């Protein structure tokens, strides 16, 4: 009996993942608000009624895609933040992490980039929640570092928000570079050193991302030097 239950559970999980994968493929060409439930079930080869065994509606499926895309990053970012000492190594690892995940899961990140300001409120809220979690986790890690001695909680959280915003911006830039590179390859002008439109390639994006993080790190070291010049409302 338990063996049979295990097989059923495995099949259920397999169908659920197939629905997520099919939706993600279809979302390459459209937004979630325009996606039809029957489109998804047709792509998987199941009856529409089977969809409701896994998701209440397409918005719930979208939330699951958000968790699948961003949820896995929490542990990896935590590992990087746990490293102490070499700030340059942390910068390199952060940019490499973003580049690798965008390269491995471009459809997932295109979905996040589109739906972050899209028409499905629950999905927008799920993305915002994940980004808030990132900010809180980064703030907790930064607060434990010696470089944050004397910083207010609000200032540490502001710095954490800058790092998270930078991650989102960098992921979007890597996506654009990836799409540009693909277009150049099909047009015969490929390569890694640029393209005829002057649009960024991955090396350009990585370089700019590292430089921005270095600038933030430099500002962090000197932030308290101007503390006396700020009014009570600014602290």
C-alpha positions in Angstrom: 0.0 0.0 0.0 2.7 2.5 1.0 4.6 1.6 -2.3 1.4 2.5 -4.3 1.0 5.8 -2.4 4.6 6.6 -3.1 4.2 6.0 -6.8 1.1 8.2 -6.9 2.8 11.0 -5.0 5.8 10.8 -7.3 3.5 11.0 -10.4 1.6 13.9 -8.8 4.9 15.8 -8.3 5.9 15.0 -11.8 2.7 16.4 -13.3 3.0 19.5 -11.1 6.5 20.2 -12.4 5.4 19.5 -16.0 2.7 22.2 -15.5 5.2 24.7 -14.2 7.7 23.9 -17.0 5.0 24.2 -19.7 3.7 27.5 -18.3 7.3 28.8 -18.2 7.8 27.9 -21.9 4.5 29.6 -22.9 5.4 32.7 -20.8 8.4 33.3 -23.1 5.9 34.7 -25.6 3.3 36.3 -23.3 2.5 37.6 -19.8 0.9 35.6 -17.1 -2.3 37.7 -17.2 -2.8 36.7 -20.9 -2.0 33.0 -20.4 -4.9 30.5 -20.6 -5.3 27.5 -18.3 -6.2 25.3 -21.3 -3.0 26.3 -23.1 -1.0 25.0 -20.2 -2.9 21.7 -19.8 -2.8 21.1 -23.5 1.0 21.6 -23.6 1.3 18.9 -20.8 -1.3 16.6 -22.3 -3.7 16.5 -19.3 -7.3 17.5 -18.8 -8.0 21.0 -17.5 -9.6 19.4 -14.4 -6.2 17.9 -13.6 -4.7 21.4 -13.2 -6.8 22.0 -10.1 -5.3 19.1 -8.3 -2.1 21.1 -8.2 -3.0 24.8 -8.3 -6.1 26.8 -7.5 -5.6 29.1 -10.5 -2.9 30.5 -12.7 -1.9 33.1 -10.2 -1.0 30.3 -7.7 1.1 28.7 -10.4 2.8 32.0 -11.0 3.6 32.3 -7.3 5.1 28.8 -7.4 7.3 29.9 -10.3 8.5 32.9 -8.2 9.4 30.6 -5.4 11.1 28.1 -7.7 13.2 30.9 -9.3 14.1 33.0 -6.2 13.8 30.6 -3.3 16.8 28.6 -4.3 19.0 31.7 -4.2 18.6 32.3 -0.4 21.1 29.6 0.6 23.7 30.5 -2.0 23.6 34.2 -1.1 23.8 33.3 2.6 27.0 31.3 1.9 28.6 34.4 0.1 27.6 36.7 2.9 29.0 34.3 5.5 32.4 34.8 4.1 34.5 37.4 5.9 37.8 39.1 4.9 38.3 39.6 1.3 35.7 42.1 0.0 37.0 41.7 -3.6 36.4 37.9 -3.4 32.8 38.5 -2.2 32.2 40.9 -5.1 33.6 38.4 -7.6 31.5 35.6 -6.2 28.3 37.7 -6.1 28.6 38.7 -9.7 29.5 35.2 -10.8 26.5 33.8 -8.9 24.1 36.1 -10.7 25.6 35.5 -14.1 25.6 31.7 -13.6 21.9 31.5 -12.5 20.8 33.8 -15.3 22.7 31.7 -17.8 21.3 28.4 -16.4 17.7 29.7 -16.0 17.0 32.5 -18.4 13.3 31.8 -18.8 12.8 31.9 -15.0 14.5 35.3 -14.8 12.7 36.7 -17.8 9.5 35.7 -16.0 10.6 37.6 -12.9 11.6 40.7 -14.8 8.3 40.8 -16.7 6.0 39.9 -13.8 7.7 42.1 -11.1 5.6 45.0 -12.5 3.0 42.9 -14.3 -0.7 42.6 -14.1 -1.1 39.7 -11.6 -1.2 41.2 -8.1 -0.4 38.0 -6.2 2.6 37.3 -8.3 3.9 40.9 -7.9 3.4 40.5 -4.2 5.3 37.2 -4.1 8.2 38.7 -5.9 8.2 41.7 -3.5 8.1 39.3 -0.6 11.1 37.4 -1.8 13.1 40.6 -2.4 12.2 41.8 1.1 13.4 38.5 2.5 16.7 39.0 0.6 17.0 42.5 2.1 16.4 41.2 5.6 18.9 38.4 5.2 21.6 40.7 3.8 20.9 43.3 6.5 21.3 40.7 9.2 24.6 39.6 7.7 25.9 43.1 7.2 25.0 44.1 10.8 27.3 41.4 12.2 30.3 42.7 10.3 32.8 45.0 12.0 32.5 47.5 9.2 28.9 48.2 10.4 29.9 49.2 13.9 28.1 52.4 14.8 25.6 52.1 12.0 21.9 52.5 12.7 19.5 49.7 11.9 17.9 51.9 9.3 21.2 52.6 7.6 22.2 48.9 7.5 18.8 48.1 6.0 19.3 50.8 3.4 22.7 49.4 2.4 21.2 45.9 2.2 18.4 47.3 -0.1 21.1 48.8 -2.3 22.8 45.4 -2.7 19.5 43.6 -3.5 18.5 46.3 -6.0 21.9 45.9 -7.6 21.4 42.2 -7.8 18.1 42.7 -9.6 19.5 45.3 -12.0 22.5 43.1 -12.7 20.3 40.0 -13.5 18.3 42.1 -15.9 21.5 43.4 -17.6 22.8 39.8 -17.9 19.5 38.8 -19.6 19.8 41.7 -22.0 23.4 40.8 -22.8 22.4 37.1 -23.3 19.7 38.0 -25.7 22.0 40.4 -27.6 24.6 37.8 -27.8 22.1 35.3 -29.2 20.9 37.7 -31.8 24.5 38.5 -32.8 25.3 34.9 -33.2 22.4 34.2 -35.5 23.2 37.3 -37.5 26.8 36.2 -37.9 28.3 39.1 -36.0 28.7 37.1 -32.7 31.7 36.9 -30.4 32.3 38.1 -26.9 33.9 41.5 -27.5 30.8 43.5 -28.4 28.3 43.9 -31.2 27.5 46.2 -34.0 24.7 47.9 -32.0 27.0 48.8 -29.1 24.8 46.8 -26.7 26.4 45.2 -23.7 27.8 41.7 -23.7 28.3 39.6 -20.5 31.8 40.7 -19.9 30.7 44.4 -20.0 27.8 43.6 -17.6 30.1 41.8 -15.2 32.7 44.5 -15.2 30.1 47.2 -14.5 28.5 45.2 -11.8 31.8 44.7 -10.0 32.6 48.4 -10.3 29.3 49.4 -8.8 29.8 47.0 -5.9 33.2 48.4 -5.3 31.8 51.9 -5.3 29.2 50.8 -2.7 31.9 49.2 -0.6 34.0 52.4 -0.7 31.0 54.5 0.3 30.3 52.1 3.2 33.7 52.6 4.6 33.3 56.4 4.7 29.5 56.6 5.5 29.9 57.5 9.2 32.4 60.3 8.5 29.4 62.4 7.3 27.1 61.3 10.1 27.5 64.5 12.1 26.4 66.6 9.2 23.0 64.8 8.8 19.9 65.9 10.7 17.8 63.8 13.0 15.4 63.0 10.1 18.2 61.6 8.0 19.5 59.2 10.6 
